Amino acid sequence: MSDDEFEDSASAETPPPSGGDQDAAALKAELAETRDKLLRALAEVENTRRRAERERLDISQYAIAGFARDMLQIADNFARALAACPKDRLESADPQVKAVIEGVEATERQLLATLERHGVKPIDTSDGRFDPNLHQAIAEVPGEGKPAGSIVHVVQAGYTIGERLLRPAMVTVARKDAADAPPAGGKIDTKA
């Protein structure tokens, strides 16, 4: 290729300079716009990656929720079976009956341990405070010395899976005693 041909091809590819400041400003504006589009696209890709990762974790953690609910019914049946045999009667029972009960207890422990290993945990009701986010009140009963609104008895255990509620605990709640309630008119007489 001769020098003349090289100059001709170079001049054909780049337009001759005309109003250099205007062209430079236009190129800078186009560059800034392209950079902005690139940064937005990169941010969108990163957001999509994070969202997909969160969804993947949710799916892996909560995919067994339906299966776990079904398994809780089995755990409930084990608890009912064990509650049907009082401790005092168990002590005087046949050795074979004792062995069956011990087997049921061991199976219940193993089932609950397996559920817990997979993120299914019982709701703690030991503090006695009713929380509508974790408990379902099925009845109001006399408080038996407990403050109004506190848990008196757990009818059915509740469970969470990860940070989500799997099944609320079904509880009875202490009602307000008649002595604490205002008179029938709804007003408390303060003139005494």
C-alpha positions, 0 to 999 in steps of 0.5 A: 500500500502506498502512502497516498493510498493510506492517506486516502483510506484514513481520510475516508474513515474519519471525517475532516475536522469541522467545528472541533469544539462542537464535535468534541462536546457532542462526543463527550455527551454521547460518551456520558450517555453511553457510560450512564447506560452501561452503569444502569445495565450493570446495576440491573444485572447485579440486582437481578443476580441478588434477587435470584440468589434470594429466591434460590435461598427462599426456595431451598429453605421453604420448599419443605413447608407443605411436607413439614405441615403434614409431618406435624400432624404425625407429631401431634398424633405421637403427643396425643398417644403419649398424653393418653397414657399417664405416668402413674399408670405407665409405672404399673404397666406390663413391660411390653406396654412400657417398651411400646410407650418408650418406642413411641417417645423415642420416635417422637423425639427423632421426628422432632429432631429431624424437623428441627434439623430442617429449620422447623422449630416449635414456638416457645410459649414458656413466657406465657405472653400471647402474641397474635403473630404466633398464637391463635386464641381458641378460647378465653378461660379463667386466668388461674392467677395469670394476668388477663390476656396471657396464655393459660394452656397450649392446646396444640403446639405451633411451629416456625420454619426459618423466619416464617410461621408454619403453624400458629400455636393454639392456646387458651387465654386468660380472660379478665376477671369479673372483679377487674371488669367495669360495672355493666354501665361501662363506667367506673364509679370514682365517687366513693 
